[in-house]
Each structure stands twice: as C-alpha cells, then as structure tokens.
C-alpha cells in the first residue's frame, strides 16, 4: 500500500508516523485490496481547544474511495477516531456485499425448486 502523509503546523515525529502505520495495518487487515492511503494532519491554533487537531484519511480501494475526518484535542485521539470511522465503512461495504451475494444465491435456489430441479 502506498502512503501519502502530509502535515500542516505539525512536526511529524517518528511516533506519530508509527501510530498512523499501525492503524493502517489494522485497516489493511479488514480490506487487503487497499491501494493507497492519504493522511492529512493539521493543527489549528485558532480553533477551540477541544477541536485543535484535525486528521483526515482517504483510502483508495476498489470502487469508491473511503474518506473520514475528525477533530479532537489530542492528535492521537483524532487518528484513532478516523481509523475507527474507516473501519466501520469497510465493514458496512463488506456486509452489503455479503448480503447481496446471499440474497442472489437464495433466489437461485428458489428458482431451481420452482422448476423441479
């Protein structure tokens, strides 16, 4: 997976980068077809203290890309919440695909029963 990491008013430390990589590894576990990830970290001094750190993440996957954004008072908390939102989107997409697959299969079985096969 290709990672594009950009920051604004934040010094990118090894710990921050490692935390992001750990979260992306967990997300890649849920969807192994992830092509790339774009992570943007921002610190805005003019916002309220509880919304100063902003993290946005875009995952390039098959189909429409997944995007999540969150603002928190702690950078690590913002990264964790964004990863959680992306994980929920991956799960939702997976569950919809599985439900569609099972619905089509059960319709096929019903058609075979109607025909007496």
N, C-alpha and C positions, 0 to 999 in steps of 0.2 A: 504494500500500500504506500502510495506517495503522500507525504505530509507537507503541507504548506502552513507555516506558523508565522503569524505576524503580530506585532505588538504596537501599542500606542501609549506613550507615557509610562511604560513599564520596562524595567530592566529584566530581560529574560535570563533567569538563572538555570542552573543545571537541575535543581529540584523541581522547578515549575515545569521544565521540559519533560522530566522523567514522569511527573504526575500525569501530564497530558498523554504521554506514550502508554502509561499503564491503563488509563481509561480507554484509549483507542484499542489496545489489545483486547480488553473485555468486550468492546463493541464488535471487534472483528470476530470474536468467538461466536456472536449471535448471527452475524452475516459475513460469511467468508468471501463473498463476491464484492466486497468494498474495493473500489478502485483508488480513490483518493480522499483525503480529508483536508479541509481548510479550517484552521482555527485562528480566530482573531481575539486578542486580549487587549482590553482598554482600561485605563484608569482616568476617571474624570473628577478633578478636584472640585468642580463647581456643583456637582450633584449633592443630594442629601447623603449623609454618611452611610446609610444602610443600602445605598444603590451606587456606590462609587466604582466598583469593579464590574466590568461587563465582559462576558465571554460569549462568543457566537461560534457555532460549528456547522459546517456543511459537509455532509458525507456524500460522495459520488458513488452511487450504486446502480444496479440495473433498474431501469425505469426512472421515475422522477427522483431527484436528489432529496435527501433528508436534511432539514435545517432546524436548528434550535438556538435560542438566545436567552440569556438570563443575566440579571444584575443583582449583585449581593454586596455585603460589606467586607467580605473576605474573598480573595481571588480563588482559593482552592474550593470554597463552597460553590462559587459560580461555575467552576469547571465541573464539579460533581453533579450539579443540578442539570447542566446542559447535557452531560453524558447520560443521565437518567432519562431525560426527555427523548433523546435519540434512541435509547434502548426501548422505550415504550413505542416509538414509531416503528422500529424494526419488528417488535413483537406483534403489533397490530397488523402490519403488512403480511407477516408470516401467517397469522391466524386467518386473515381474509383469504389468502391463497389456499390454505388447507381446507377451509370451509367450502370454497368453490370446488375444489378437487373432489371432496367427499359428496357434495350435492350432485355433481355431474355423474359420479360413479353410481350413486343410488338411483338416479334417473335411468341410467343404462340398464341396471338390474331390473328395474320395474318394466322397462320396455321388453326385455327378454322374457319375463314372466308372462306378459300380455300375449306375446307371440307363441308361447308354449314351448320355448326352447330351454 
